[in-house]
Amino acid sequence: MEPARTRTRASATPDTFHTPTRSKQTFKEDIVHAETTVPQRRVSRLANNYAPLPVRAESARGVWVTDASGSRFLDMLSAYSAMNFGHGNPTLLAAAHDQLAAMTLISRAYDHTEMERYAAALCDLAGKDMMVPMNTGGEAVETAIKVARKWAYEVKGVRENRAEIIVASGNFHGRTTTVVGFSDDPDARNGFGPFTPGFVTVPYNDAAALEAAITPDTAAVLLEPVQGEAGVIIPDAGYLPAVRRICDERGVLFLADEIQSGLGRTGETFACDHVGVTPDVYILGKALGGGIVPASAVVADSDILGVLRPGQHGSTFGGNPLACRIGTAVVDLLRTGEYQERARTLGARLRDELTPLVGQGLVSVRTIGLWAGIDVDPALATGRTVCEELARRGVLAKDTHGSTVRLSPPLVIEPSELSWGVAQLADVLRALA
């Protein structure tokens, strides 16, 4: 299989790679060639809320994305973990096709045959009693917030309209008005106020600060076990166990936002599993829809989710038959443990191949499972520049916060494909130097 930079037409199922030695001059020539062949962006009718890389995808299979000209790109982003199982996963497509032929949507005024099967499968995977099906990650976070507040009033006895939720600095839980109100990212927050009250921010990875912030009005602590948007920030091993202990001692719910980190990405089913912690509430999304439909869920025990009653929360598309069928198939894939094991094994390879680049254009590398945050030397380039150069060499990645780049390839990636992607990064760093 020829890398994307050769501009050859993609085959449907790539098998092998050629990774020839590239000189700096040849690399520059490739960049010039790519710049003349990547389609120029026309005046768009889209709102300018994204600044995409100069790639216009047309089809995808496995870990490879193909554009209209036939150039192929190795997907090292997986739509922020939504494509954990690869583009066009045959098992998930088969489930989707079967359900498309049967029924895709019916009002939640009625039940349907896929709903309880999906709920049971996901609850069994998480070891919980109940779930609330939603669509997007942001909706799931909003659902968890509502549940935590209602639990605080009805179970803990917090006075009405006084419930507080503790969140962490550097968080990313979505882009709804409520959620950006407790973000400290100015791009997400500025210009969208006034914001919903009731949130207290403490430093991430600081259990003492979290404990000091708890009051009788505290309903919950909302955390990402690994902060994805912040740059794959992995807390100290003792942090989440300390959060669990504090929540137990102070009568506070622990809400774990595993939208990016959950469902196999980190080498365990949930990132919390790495340190033996079970939160009160799992917030799930992205990979739950198999990269086919948006699907998210809040999963907890009945003493928490039991506070919801008919008419108090819902969603027209949440728990639709198509999403339920795909979600059940996703859970079935995870039950085998194969994908978690691939993330562990390939994640170790990714770490071993990235680490030598520290001092060679990178200043630090953080990995957990098949997920990496790499910090480019800001004197060398921005993260955006590195991602643009990677795209010209046939690799898709995403920058965040200045000089940081995130890597999260589909869990179905082959070792040789992973190594080829890292080799392109190494070549980019050398060329920029």
C-alpha positions as CSV (number, residue, x, y, z in Angstrom):
1,M,0.0,0.0,0.0
2,E,1.4,3.4,-1.0
3,P,1.2,6.2,1.5
4,A,-1.1,9.1,0.7
5,R,1.6,11.4,-0.4
6,T,2.1,9.4,-3.6
7,R,-1.3,10.5,-4.8
8,T,-2.3,7.0,-5.9
9,R,-5.9,5.8,-5.9
10,A,-6.8,4.0,-2.7
11,S,-7.7,0.4,-2.6
12,A,-10.7,-0.7,-0.5
13,T,-8.7,-2.7,2.0
14,P,-5.1,-1.6,2.4
15,D,-2.8,-4.4,3.6
16,T,0.9,-3.3,3.4
17,F,3.0,-0.2,3.7
18,H,6.1,1.1,2.1
19,T,8.0,3.6,4.3
20,P,11.0,4.7,2.2
21,T,13.7,6.9,3.6
22,R,12.8,10.6,2.9
23,S,15.3,13.4,2.5
24,K,14.4,16.9,3.8
25,Q,14.4,18.2,0.2
26,T,12.1,15.4,-1.0
27,F,9.8,16.2,1.9
28,K,9.7,19.8,0.9
29,E,8.9,18.8,-2.7
30,D,6.1,16.6,-1.4
31,I,4.6,19.6,0.4
32,V,4.7,21.8,-2.6
33,H,3.1,19.0,-4.7
34,A,0.4,18.5,-2.0
35,E,-0.3,22.3,-1.9
36,T,-1.0,22.3,-5.6
37,T,-3.3,19.3,-5.5
38,V,-5.4,19.8,-2.3
39,P,-8.7,21.3,-3.5
40,Q,-9.0,25.0,-2.7
41,R,-11.8,25.8,-0.3
42,R,-14.7,27.7,-2.0
43,V,-16.7,30.4,-0.3
44,S,-18.7,28.4,2.3
45,R,-22.3,28.6,3.4
46,L,-21.3,27.2,6.8
47,A,-20.9,29.2,9.9
48,N,-17.3,29.8,10.7
49,N,-17.2,27.8,13.9
50,Y,-14.5,25.3,12.7
51,A,-11.1,25.8,11.0
52,P,-10.6,22.5,9.3
53,L,-7.4,21.3,7.9
54,P,-7.2,21.4,4.1
55,V,-8.6,17.9,3.6
56,R,-12.0,17.1,2.1
57,A,-12.9,13.5,2.9
58,E,-15.1,11.4,0.6
59,S,-14.9,7.9,2.0
60,A,-13.2,5.9,4.7
61,R,-12.6,2.3,5.7
62,G,-10.8,1.0,8.7
63,V,-8.1,3.5,9.6
64,W,-7.9,5.1,6.2
65,V,-9.7,8.2,4.8
66,T,-9.8,8.9,1.1
67,D,-10.5,12.3,-0.5
68,A,-12.1,13.0,-3.9
69,S,-8.8,12.8,-5.8
70,G,-8.0,9.3,-4.4
71,S,-5.4,10.4,-1.9
72,R,-5.4,8.5,1.3
73,F,-4.9,9.7,4.9
74,L,-4.1,7.6,8.0
75,D,-6.7,8.6,10.6
76,M,-4.8,9.3,13.9
77,L,-7.8,11.2,15.4
78,S,-10.8,8.8,15.2
79,A,-13.2,11.7,15.5
80,Y,-12.0,12.3,19.1
81,S,-12.6,8.5,19.9
82,A,-16.0,8.3,18.2
83,M,-14.4,5.9,15.6
84,N,-12.7,3.6,18.2
85,F,-13.8,0.5,16.1
86,G,-12.7,1.9,12.8
87,H,-14.5,3.4,9.8
88,G,-17.1,1.1,8.4
89,N,-16.7,-1.6,11.0
90,P,-18.5,-4.6,9.4
91,T,-20.2,-5.8,12.6
92,L,-21.6,-2.4,13.4
93,L,-22.6,-1.7,9.8
94,A,-24.5,-5.1,9.7
95,A,-26.4,-4.1,12.9
96,A,-27.2,-0.7,11.4
97,H,-28.4,-2.1,8.1
98,D,-30.6,-4.6,9.8
99,Q,-32.2,-1.9,12.0
100,L,-32.5,0.5,9.1
101,A,-34.7,-2.0,7.3
102,A,-36.9,-2.5,10.4
103,M,-37.4,0.9,12.2
104,T,-35.2,3.9,12.9
105,L,-37.4,6.1,15.1
106,I,-40.5,5.9,17.2
107,S,-41.7,8.3,19.9
108,R,-40.6,7.6,23.5
109,A,-44.4,7.6,24.2
110,Y,-44.0,3.9,23.2
111,D,-41.5,1.2,23.9
112,H,-39.6,-0.6,21.2
113,T,-37.9,-4.0,21.1
114,E,-34.3,-2.7,21.1
115,M,-34.5,-0.3,24.1
116,E,-34.4,-2.7,27.0
117,R,-31.8,-5.0,25.3
118,Y,-29.5,-1.9,24.9
119,A,-30.1,-0.7,28.4
120,A,-29.4,-4.1,29.9
121,A,-26.2,-4.6,27.9
122,L,-24.8,-1.2,28.8
123,C,-25.7,-1.4,32.4
124,D,-24.1,-4.8,32.7
125,L,-20.9,-3.5,31.1
126,A,-20.8,-0.6,33.6
127,G,-22.0,-2.6,36.6
128,K,-24.9,-0.3,37.2
129,D,-28.7,-0.6,37.5
130,M,-30.1,2.0,35.1
131,M,-29.3,4.2,32.1
132,V,-30.7,7.3,30.4
133,P,-30.2,7.2,26.6
134,M,-29.3,10.5,24.9
135,N,-27.6,11.6,21.7
136,T,-24.6,13.8,22.1
137,G,-21.9,14.0,24.8
138,G,-23.0,17.5,25.7
139,E,-26.6,16.2,26.3
140,A,-25.3,13.4,28.5
141,V,-23.3,15.9,30.6
142,E,-26.4,18.1,30.9
143,T,-28.4,15.1,31.9
144,A,-25.9,14.1,34.6
145,I,-26.0,17.7,36.0
146,K,-29.8,17.6,36.2
147,V,-29.8,14.2,37.9
148,A,-27.1,15.3,40.4
149,R,-29.1,18.4,41.4
150,K,-32.4,16.5,41.7
151,W,-30.6,13.8,43.8
152,A,-29.2,16.6,46.0
153,Y,-32.6,18.0,46.7
154,E,-34.6,14.8,47.1
155,V,-32.0,12.4,48.7
156,K,-29.3,14.5,50.3
157,G,-31.6,17.3,51.5
158,V,-29.9,20.3,50.0
159,R,-32.1,23.4,50.0
160,E,-33.9,24.1,46.8
161,N,-31.8,26.0,44.2
162,R,-28.6,25.8,46.3
163,A,-27.0,22.7,44.9
164,E,-23.4,23.1,43.7
165,I,-21.3,20.9,41.5
166,I,-17.5,21.0,41.7
167,V,-15.6,20.9,38.4
168,A,-11.9,20.9,37.5
169,S,-9.8,23.5,35.7
170,G,-8.9,22.6,32.2
171,N,-12.1,20.7,31.8
172,F,-14.0,20.1,28.5
173,H,-17.5,18.7,28.9
174,G,-19.2,20.1,25.8
175,R,-20.3,23.4,24.3
176,T,-23.8,24.0,25.7
177,T,-24.4,27.3,27.5
178,T,-24.4,25.7,30.9
179,V,-21.2,23.7,30.3
180,V,-19.1,26.6,28.8
181,G,-20.1,28.6,31.8
182,F,-17.7,26.6,33.9
183,S,-15.0,26.3,31.3
184,D,-11.8,28.3,31.6
185,D,-11.1,28.1,27.9
186,P,-11.7,31.7,26.7
187,D,-12.6,30.5,23.1
188,A,-15.3,28.3,24.5
189,R,-16.6,30.8,27.1
190,N,-16.1,34.4,26.0
191,G,-19.1,36.1,24.5
192,F,-21.7,33.5,25.6
193,G,-22.8,34.7,29.0
194,P,-24.7,35.1,31.3
195,F,-24.0,31.6,32.6
196,T,-25.7,29.1,34.8
197,P,-24.7,29.4,38.5
198,G,-24.0,26.5,40.8
199,F,-20.5,25.4,39.7
200,V,-17.2,25.7,41.7
201,T,-13.9,25.2,39.9
202,V,-10.8,23.7,41.6
203,P,-7.4,22.7,40.1
204,Y,-7.3,19.3,38.3
205,N,-5.3,16.6,40.0
206,D,-5.5,18.3,43.4
207,A,-7.6,16.2,45.8
208,A,-7.0,18.6,48.7
209,A,-8.4,21.5,46.9
210,L,-11.4,19.5,45.9
211,E,-12.1,18.4,49.5
212,A,-11.7,22.0,50.7
213,A,-14.3,23.2,48.2
214,I,-17.0,20.8,49.4
215,T,-19.9,22.4,51.4
216,P,-23.2,21.1,52.7
217,D,-24.7,22.3,49.4
218,T,-22.3,20.2,47.2
219,A,-24.2,17.7,45.1
220,A,-21.5,16.2,43.0
221,V,-17.9,16.3,41.6
222,L,-17.8,16.2,37.8
223,L,-14.4,15.2,36.3
224,E,-12.8,13.7,33.3
225,P,-10.6,10.7,34.4
226,V,-8.2,11.9,31.7
227,Q,-8.6,15.4,30.3
228,G,-8.8,14.9,26.5
229,E,-9.3,18.4,25.0
230,A,-6.7,19.8,27.5
231,G,-4.1,17.6,25.8
232,V,-4.5,14.1,27.3
233,I,-3.7,15.2,30.8
234,I,-3.3,12.1,33.0
235,P,-3.7,12.6,36.8
236,D,-1.5,11.1,39.4
237,A,-2.4,7.5,40.3
238,G,-3.7,8.4,43.7
239,Y,-6.0,11.2,42.5
240,L,-9.2,9.4,41.4
241,P,-9.0,7.0,44.4
242,A,-8.8,10.1,46.6
243,V,-11.8,11.7,44.9
244,R,-13.7,8.5,45.4
245,R,-12.9,8.4,49.1
246,I,-13.7,12.1,49.6
247,C,-17.1,11.8,47.8
248,D,-18.0,8.8,50.0
249,E,-17.0,10.5,53.2
250,R,-18.8,13.8,52.4
251,G,-21.9,12.3,50.8
252,V,-21.2,13.7,47.3
253,L,-21.7,12.0,43.9
254,F,-18.7,11.3,41.7
255,L,-19.7,11.9,38.0
256,A,-17.1,10.5,35.6
257,D,-17.1,12.0,32.1
258,E,-15.8,9.1,30.1
259,I,-17.1,10.4,26.8
260,Q,-13.6,10.3,25.2
261,S,-11.7,8.1,27.6
262,G,-14.3,5.3,27.9
263,L,-15.2,2.3,25.9
264,G,-11.7,0.9,25.3
265,R,-9.6,4.0,24.4
266,T,-7.2,3.8,27.3
267,G,-6.7,0.0,27.4
268,E,-9.5,-0.6,29.9
269,T,-13.3,-0.5,29.4
270,F,-13.3,2.8,31.4
271,A,-10.3,5.0,32.3
272,C,-11.4,4.8,36.0
273,D,-10.6,1.0,35.8
274,H,-6.9,1.7,35.7
275,V,-7.0,2.7,39.4
276,G,-9.8,0.5,40.5
277,V,-12.3,3.3,40.9
278,T,-16.0,3.0,40.2
279,P,-17.8,6.4,39.9
280,D,-21.4,6.9,41.0
281,V,-22.3,8.0,37.4
282,Y,-20.7,7.2,34.1
283,I,-21.2,9.7,31.3
284,L,-20.7,8.0,28.0
285,G,-20.8,9.0,24.3
286,K,-18.7,9.2,21.1
287,A,-17.7,5.5,20.6
288,L,-21.1,4.4,21.9
289,G,-22.6,5.2,18.5
290,G,-20.0,3.3,16.6
291,G,-19.2,6.3,14.5
292,I,-22.5,5.7,12.7
293,V,-25.0,7.7,14.8
294,P,-24.7,10.0,17.7
295,A,-25.4,8.1,20.9
296,S,-24.7,8.9,24.5
297,A,-25.9,7.7,27.9
298,V,-25.8,8.4,31.6
299,V,-25.4,5.1,33.6
300,A,-25.9,4.9,37.4
301,D,-27.6,2.9,40.1
302,S,-31.4,3.2,40.7
303,D,-30.9,5.2,43.9
304,I,-29.5,8.0,41.7
305,L,-31.3,7.7,38.4
306,G,-34.5,6.8,40.2
307,V,-35.0,10.4,41.0
308,L,-36.2,11.0,37.4
309,R,-39.9,10.7,36.8
310,P,-42.0,10.8,33.6
311,G,-42.0,14.3,32.0
312,Q,-38.9,15.5,33.9
313,H,-36.3,14.7,31.2
314,G,-36.2,13.3,27.7
315,S,-35.1,13.5,24.1
316,T,-36.9,12.9,20.8
317,F,-34.1,10.9,19.4
318,G,-32.5,9.6,22.6
319,G,-32.7,5.9,22.7
320,N,-34.0,5.6,19.1
321,P,-34.1,2.0,17.7
322,L,-31.1,2.6,15.3
323,A,-28.9,4.0,18.1
324,C,-30.0,1.2,20.5
325,R,-29.1,-1.5,18.0
326,I,-25.7,0.0,17.3
327,G,-25.0,0.7,21.0
328,T,-25.8,-3.0,21.8
329,A,-23.4,-4.1,19.1
330,V,-20.7,-1.8,20.5
331,V,-21.1,-3.3,23.9
332,D,-20.9,-6.8,22.4
333,L,-17.5,-5.8,20.8
334,L,-16.2,-4.6,24.2
335,R,-17.3,-7.7,26.0
336,T,-14.7,-9.8,24.3
337,G,-11.8,-7.6,25.7
338,E,-10.1,-7.7,22.3
339,Y,-10.3,-3.9,21.8
340,Q,-9.1,-3.1,25.3
341,E,-6.1,-5.4,24.8
342,R,-5.3,-3.9,21.4
343,A,-5.3,-0.4,23.0
344,R,-3.0,-1.6,25.7
345,T,-0.5,-3.4,23.4
346,L,-0.5,-0.8,20.6
347,G,-0.5,2.0,23.2
348,A,2.8,0.7,24.6
349,R,4.2,0.7,21.1
350,L,3.0,4.2,20.5
351,R,4.6,5.4,23.7
352,D,7.9,3.6,22.9
353,E,8.0,5.2,19.4
354,L,7.0,8.7,20.5
355,T,9.4,8.9,23.5
356,P,12.6,9.1,21.5
357,L,11.2,12.3,19.8
358,V,11.4,14.2,23.1
359,G,14.3,16.6,22.5
360,Q,13.9,16.1,18.8
361,G,11.1,18.6,18.4
362,L,8.8,17.4,21.2
363,V,9.2,18.6,24.8
364,S,6.9,16.0,26.4
365,V,4.7,13.0,25.6
366,R,1.8,11.6,27.6
367,T,0.1,8.3,26.7
368,I,-2.6,6.1,28.2
369,G,-3.7,3.2,26.1
370,L,-3.9,4.2,22.4
371,W,-4.2,7.9,23.2
372,A,-1.4,10.4,23.3
373,G,-0.9,14.1,24.0
374,I,2.4,15.4,22.5
375,D,3.8,18.9,23.2
376,V,5.7,20.4,20.3
377,D,8.6,22.7,21.1
378,P,6.8,26.1,20.7
379,A,10.1,27.5,19.3
380,L,9.8,25.0,16.5
381,A,6.1,25.2,15.5
382,T,2.6,25.4,16.7
383,G,0.4,22.3,16.9
384,R,-1.6,23.5,14.0
385,T,1.5,23.8,11.8
386,V,2.5,20.3,12.7
387,C,-1.0,18.9,11.9
388,E,-1.0,20.8,8.5
389,E,2.4,19.2,7.7
390,L,1.2,15.8,8.8
391,A,-1.9,16.1,6.6
392,R,0.3,16.9,3.6
393,R,2.1,13.6,4.3
394,G,-1.1,11.6,4.6
395,V,-1.7,11.6,8.4
396,L,-4.7,13.2,10.2
397,A,-4.2,14.6,13.7
398,K,-5.6,17.5,15.7
399,D,-3.9,20.3,17.6
400,T,-5.2,21.8,20.9
401,H,-4.0,24.7,23.0
402,G,-1.1,26.1,21.1
403,S,1.7,23.6,20.6
404,T,-0.1,20.4,21.7
405,V,-1.2,17.6,19.3
406,R,-3.5,14.7,20.1
407,L,-3.2,11.3,18.7
408,S,-6.0,8.7,19.0
409,P,-6.1,6.3,16.1
410,P,-8.9,3.7,15.7
411,L,-8.3,0.7,17.9
412,V,-8.2,-1.5,14.8
413,I,-5.0,0.1,13.5
414,E,-2.2,-2.4,12.7
415,P,1.2,-2.1,14.2
416,S,2.9,-1.2,10.9
417,E,0.3,1.5,10.3
418,L,0.9,3.0,13.7
419,S,4.6,3.0,13.1
420,W,4.2,4.6,9.7
421,G,2.1,7.4,11.2
422,V,4.7,8.1,13.9
423,A,7.5,8.0,11.3
424,Q,5.7,10.8,9.4
425,L,5.6,12.8,12.6
426,A,9.3,12.3,13.1
427,D,9.9,13.4,9.5
428,V,7.8,16.5,10.0
429,L,9.7,17.5,13.1
430,R,13.0,17.0,11.3
431,A,11.9,19.1,8.3
432,L,10.6,21.9,10.6
433,A,13.9,21.9,12.4
